[in-house]
Amino acid sequence: MRLVIARCSVDYVGRLKAHLPLATRLLLVKADGSVLVHSDGGSYKPLNWMSPPATLRVTTPDEVDLELGVAEQWTVQSAKTDDRLIINIHEKLSETSHDLGVDPGLIKDGVEADLQRLLADQIETLGTGYSLIRREYFTAIGPVDILARDADGGTVAIELKRRGDIDGVEQLTRYLELLNRDPLLAPVRGIFAAQQIKPQAKVLATDRGIDCVTLDYDAMRGVDDSESRLF
C-alpha cells in the first residue's frame, strides 16, 4: 500500500469525464493495481478512482504542464477499457509505503453466518422450485454468500446482510458483473436479502434489476410462530 499526500489535480477520461481542480488530496495505490483519490471528507468514499486491473505510469510532464507547476504526472490506464485516470502532481507533501500482507477477509458476525446457513437449508423461502448450488461460491473478488437456481433453472446470486444498505447492493453488483462473464452460469440475476433493507438500498437494487427480500430471522430459526400472532 502506497500513500501519497499531494497537491494535485485529477482528470478521468473515458466513458465519463470528470475533473478535480488543484487541491491537497490523499492518493492510495494498492497492490492489486487500484488507485483511489481521497479528500479529508466524504467519509470512506473516494472522489475518484480506477479499479483493477490497471497499470500506473509515472512520467515527466510536457513543457506546458511544467509551466503550470506540474512536477509529475501519473496516468492510470484500465486494462479492460480505454478509461484513464490522469493525476497531475504539483507538490508531494508526504509519501510512505507499507506491505499489508494477505488480508484474512471479512468474518461475518453470528447473525449473518446463521442467516446464510438457514437460508441455504430453507432455500425455497425465496420461491417454490429454488435449489441450492452452494454456499460461499468463490470468485476472484470474494465469495458469493449463496449461489442457487430458480424454478426456471436460472442462476441466482444471493447476498446476505443483517442490515441491508447501499454498500451491500454495490457488492452484489460487482459479483454479478463477474459471474455473468462465465458462460456456464450466465445469465445470473441477483437477490439482496436482509432482516432490514434501507429504502435507498431498495431503490438502487431495483434500478439495477436486483430483487430485494426481507428475511424473518426468528421464523427461520423456528422461534416465532407468525400464524399465531395477532399483528
N, C-alpha and C positions, 0 to 999 in steps of 0.2 A: 504494500500500500504506500503510494507516494502522495504526500500532502504539500501543496504549494499555496501560499498566500501571496497574491499578486494584484497589482493594479492592472486591469486588463479590460478589453472589450471582446465581445463574443458574437459570432455570426453563425447561424445554422442555415446551410444551403442544401436544397434538395426538394423533396415533395412539398415541404413547407419552408418558408423563410422567416427568420426571426433575428432580431438584433438586440444585444445588450450593450448599452453605452459604457464608456470608461468608468470603472469603479473598482473598489477593493473587494476581492472575492476569494473564496477557497476553492481550489481545483483539486479534485480527487482522481488519481489514476490507479485503478485496481489491477490486480494480477490477471484478471480474466479479459483485460483489454478495454473495459468500460471507462469512460471519462465523465465526471459529473462536475457541474459548476454550481456552487452554493453561495448564498449571501448569509448575512447574520440575521436572518428572519425567515419566515415561511416554513417554520417547523422543520421536518425532515426532508421535505421535497426539494430537489434541485431546481435551479432556474432553467437550466438546460442540460442536456446530457447526450451521450452516444452509447447505445447498448452494444454489447459484444455480439459477434466477433467484429473487432475493429482494429485498425493499426494507427499508431501515433507517430507522426513525422515532425521533427523539430528543425526549422530552417531559419536562416538569416533573412530578415525582411528586405524587400526591394527599396530603392532609393526614396520613393515617395513615402512609404511607411516609416522609413528611418527618419525622415524629416518631420514626420508627425509624432515622433517619440517612441515608436515601437522598437523594442530591443530584441524580441524573439517572437517567432510565430509558430504556433502549434496547429497542425492540420490532422484532425482525427477522421479517418475515412472508414465508413462502414464497409464490411466485406460482402454484404448482401445486396446493397443498393448503391446509388450514386450520392447518397446523403453524406454531407461533410459538416464537421464542427470546426470552425476556424477561430482560434483564440490568439489575439494579439496582445502580447505581454509587454507592458511599458516598464514595469519595475517589479522585481521579486522581493518581497518583504521577509519571507521565511520559506524554507524548504526542508523537508525531512522524509525519510523512508523507513518503513518497518515491515518485517516479514511476519505476517499474522499466522502463518501456518494453515493447516487444514481445519476448517470450522466444522464442529460436530453437527451443526444444523439445529433447527428449532425442535424442541421437545414439547410435545403437546401436553397441556395440563390434564388432570384426571377426567374432567368432564368431556373435553374434545376427544380424548382417546376412547372413552366409553361410548360416546356417540358414534364414533366410527365403527366400533365393534358391534354395537346394537343395530345400526343401520345395515351393516353387511349381513347380519343374521336375519334381519327383517326387511330385506331389500324391496319387497312388494309394498312397503309403506309408500314408495314413490309411484306405484301404479301396478295394476294387475299385469302379470306377464314379465315383469322385470326379473333378471337373473344376474348374479354376481360373476364378474370376470376375475377380479382380485382386489384386495386391499393394498394400499401403498404401492401403486403401479409406478415403477421407476421411470423417470425421464431425465434428460440431460440437465434440466434446471430444477430438479427436485421431484419428490414423489407426489402423484395424484392420490388424494385420500381414498377414493373408491372409483374403480372402473367397472361399468356394468353394461348390460344390453337391455333395451326396452322390448316391448311386446312385438315390435316390428323387426327386431334384430339389429337395430341401430346401436352404435356405440355411444355411451353416455359417460362423461367425466363429472364426478361429484366432488365439490369442495365443501368441507365441513368446518363450521365455526360455532363457538358458543354464542358470540355476538357478531353478527354479520355486518361489516362496514365496507366502504369503497375499496379498501386495500385488498379484501378478500376477493372482490369481483375482478380487480386488476390481476391478482394472482391466477385466478381461474382462466382469465382471458389469455394469459401467457401460455398456460398449459394447453389450451385449445388450439392456439396458433401452432404449437409444436406438434401436437397429436394429429392434427389434420394434414400434416405433411407425410404421415405414414399411410401408404395405400392400403395396408392390411386393416387399418382402423377407420379411416375416413369413409364417410363424413362423421365427425364427432361433435355432438352438442353438449352443452353444459347445464348442470343444475347446481345452484348455490343454496346450500341447506344450513340452517342455523336455528337455535332456540329463539333468537330475536334478530330481525333484519332491519337495519335503519332505512328510512324512506329514501334517502339519497342513493343508497346501495341498490334498492329495488329499481329506481329509475335508471341507473346506469346499466344494471343487468338486463332490464327489458330492452334498452336501446341496443344492446349487443346480442340480443337473441338468446339470452341465458334465462332459464326458468328459476324461480325462487320458491323454496319450500321451507315452511316453518315446522320445526320438529318439536313434539311434546316429549321431553326427556323423561318425565315421570311416567307417562303412559307407556313408553317404550321399555322402561325398566319394570313395568307391571306393578307400580306402587300407587297408581292413580286410576281409579275406576271412573272414567269420564261419563259412562252411561248413567251412573247413579247420582251425578251432580245436579243440583237444581239450576245452576247457571255457570 
